[in-house]
């Protein structure tokens, strides 16, 4: 289960995730970020809980208060939400979350690569470009939706050029000229976070997910980063592990409904 990364790198990986989501939310019309002691509340306005997250950023001194604050923030907005906390800090939150009616939402593997090795070359026939205009940003978002099986209307407006201006950079992978894969990267405290790794179903098992992950890692390396982090899906976990990422930051999660509070 990993454990190879020091506390300072784990803290930076956790911070990268929080700040990347905050950058996305702050770029969205209607997005909102509320920073409190030990808690960062990030609302995208989306009807998907995945995009409305209460990040617990320190061991909870008042577990019931932490759960209540998340419920009140998202309840006022009538949005579903997740409470996300490092597994190592999760035990005190379990009973307050259960008592508040939140459902266990499953663990999320946070992974870290340190140091970053020399990235391999891109596979033959794959070109990677930055999404640098509105059309490219829209193309990236459509590919992400199709790759993750999310209806496009649920993510409409979730990424804009302002997202890129805030440091959340979007990549599109073209295989023989056809857009088939994505990734994104965000640099914070000398660490590059990798996000939005997605491949269209007909093009999976061709190494494109790993290639797009390496493209994002390479962007961070080129900007002086000494390490990389990501949150893995079940499908992506073995790919990332083979690349050299290790499970050093497992998260626990609970989900609240729009009617909470």
N, C-alpha and C positions, 0 to 999 in steps of 0.2 A: 504493500500500500504506500510506497514512496517513502516520505520522511527524510529525504536526502537534502532538503533545503533548509537553510537557517531562518530564524525568526524574522530577520530584517527583510529577506526576500519574500517571505510569506506576507508580511505587512505591505510590501510594495505591490505584490500581486493582487491582494485584496483591494488596495487603494486604486489600482488601475481599473478594476472592474467597476467600482463605484463611480469613478470620475468619467469613464467612458459612457456609462448609462446616463450620467448627469449631463454630459455634453450633448448626447442625443436628445434628451428631453428638453433642454434649454433651447434647442434649435427648432422645436416643433411649436407651431401655433397652438396655444392652449396647454403646452407642457409646463410642468412645475417641479421645482426642486426645493425641498425644505430641509435645511441642515440643522440638526440639533446635537446635543451632547450624546455621543454614542449611537446616533441614529441618523441616516440620510434617507429621506423619503422622496422617491423619484416617480413622478406621474407623467405618463405620455398622453393620457386621455384615451388610450386604446381600450376597447372592450375585451382585450386579452390580458389575463392576469400577468402573463410573462413580461409585459411591458410596463407594469406598475409595481415597483419593488420597494419594500422597506428594508434597507440594508442596515443590519446591526454591525456597527463599526468598532465596538469595544465590548468586553464582558459586561453583560447587563446587570447593573446594580439594582434595578427595579424591574424585574421581569414582567410583572403584570402591567406596570406602567408603559413598558416598551410595546407590548401587544396592544394595549388600549390606544396609545398614540398612533400606531399604524392604522388601527381600525377607524379611528376618528378622522384621520387625514383622508383616507380613501373612501370612507363612508360618506363624508360630506360631498365627495365628487361622484358618488354612486358608481364606483369602479371596482372590479375584482382586483385582487392584489396578491403578491407573495411577500412573506417575511423570509428573508434570507440571512443566515448566520453561519459563521464557521462552526463546523461540527464540534470543535473543542469547547465552544461557548454555548452549545445548544441546550444542555440538560436543564438549566433553570427555566427555560422558556416553554418546555413541553407541556407542563400542567396548565399554565396560563393560556397557552394557545388552544389546548383542548377545551378548557372551560369557556373560552370565548367562542367556541364553535368553528375554529379554523380546522381545516383538513390537512393531514400530512400530505405534502406534495412531492415527496421523494427527495433523495439525495442528489446533489449536483457535484460532479468531480471537477474541482479546480486543479489545474495542472501547471507546472512550472518547468522551464528548460533553463538551466544555468550550469556552465556558460553556454552561449550560443555557438555551435560548431559552424564550420564553413557550409553554407547552404549548397545543395546540389544544383546543377543546371536544370532549367525547365525541360520537361519532356518535349521531344520533337513534335512540332505542329501546334504547340500551345504558346500563345502570346498573351501577356498580361498588361492591361492598361489601367490608368487611373480614371475614375469617374470625375471628370473635370467640368462638366456642364450639366444643365438640367436634364437633357435627354439621356446622358450616361447614368446619372443618378437614378432616373426612373427605370432604366434598363437593369441596373444593379438590383433595385428593389423588386422588380418583377421576377428576376431570376431567383432571388432569395425566397420569395413567396412560393414559386413553383417547386424549388428544391426542397423546402420544408413542408410543402403541402398545406400552406396557409392561404385562405382566400384573399386575393389581392385587395379587396375593398376594406378588409380589416386592418391593413397596414398603409392605407392611402395617406400620403403626407408624412410618413414616419421618418423618412430620410430626405434631406434637402441639401442644396449647396451650402446653406448655413451650417449644416452638420459638418461638412468637410472643412469649412472655415474655422470651426471650433476644434479641429484636430482629429476628427473621426473620419479617416480616409478610406475610400471605397475602391475596390479593385474588381475588374471584370476579366475573366479568362476566356479567350477565344481559341477554340480548337479548329484549326484550318479555316479561320475566319468566322466561325459561328460562335456566338456567346453561349457558353455552357456552364460556367462556374463562377463563383464569387469568393471573395474574402474581404476583410476590412482590418485596419490596424489603428491603434491609438497609443501614443507614447506618453508615459507619466513616470516621473522619478527614475529615468534611465532604464525603464522596462517597457517593452512593447507588448501590448495586449492584442490578441488575434480574435476576431469576431466574424460573424456572418459567413462562415465557411459552408458553402452549399454547392452541390453539383446536380444538374438535371438528371432525373432517373435513368434515361437511356445511356448516359455517359459515365455511370458509376463503375467502380472496380477497374478503372484505368489509371489510377494514381493521381487523378486530378485534384482530389481533396487535399492530399499531402502536398502537391505542387502549389496549390493556392495558399496553403498554410505557410509553406516555405517562402512564398512571395511576400507575404505580410511580415514574416520574421526578418527577411532580408531588408525590407524597408526600415525596420527598427535598427538592425545592425548597421546599416548605412548612416544612421543618425546617432550612432554612438551608444546604442543600448547594449547592455551586457547580459540581458536575460529576457525571457519571453514567458507569457502566461496565456491561458485560455480556459474556458469552461467546456467540458466535453459532453457530447451526446453519447448514447450507448453505441451508436454506429461509428462515431469518430474515435472513441476511446482507444481501441487497439491500434488505429493508425497513428495517433499522437504518441502513444507509448513507444511504438517502433521508431518514431522520429527522435525520441530522446526526452519527451516530456514525462514528468513524474507526478503522481498524485500526492501533492503536498498541502492542498487546501480544499479538503472536502467540505461541502456546505450542506446544512439541513435547511429544509424549506417547509413552510405551511402556507396554505392558500385560504384567502377570505373572499366571501361572496360580495357582490355589489350592495346587498342589503345590510351588510354588517354595520353596526352602530346605529 
